[in-house]
Amino acid sequence: MRDSPAGDRADEVELAVVTMRFDASDAAGLNAVLSKYVVLTRMVDGCRNVDLCASVTQPGRMLIVQKWDDAAAQRTHFDSSLMVEMAESCDGLLASAPDIDLWDGLSAHDLF
């Protein structure tokens, strides 16, 4: 817990944020794979949110941003069959390996 500016005690939220950037050799094919993955991932326990974005400045570049309850939920998902299926489905659709990063959600939270 930490003190809020008003002196109240607020529960500290543990949050894991993941970004996955993909550069497509087949943008339409990759969009289909990632769209399915995002929809299914939103239903996974511990998932707070998943968004799929397309770059305005880099054609064929897509970004997934995920928010997880905690690092354990995120790790469990990365070991899941859903994640493996998505990775295997990207075969032949990428110009290079995806860039995946894990972030500490310092101020990234959902409003309730």
Secondary structure, 3 states (H helix, E strand, C coil): CEECCCCCEECCCCCEEEEEEEEECCHHHHHHHHHHHHHHHCCCCCEEEEEEEECCCCCCEEEEEEEECCHHHHHHHHCCHHHHHHHHHCCCCECCCCEEEEEECCCCCCCC
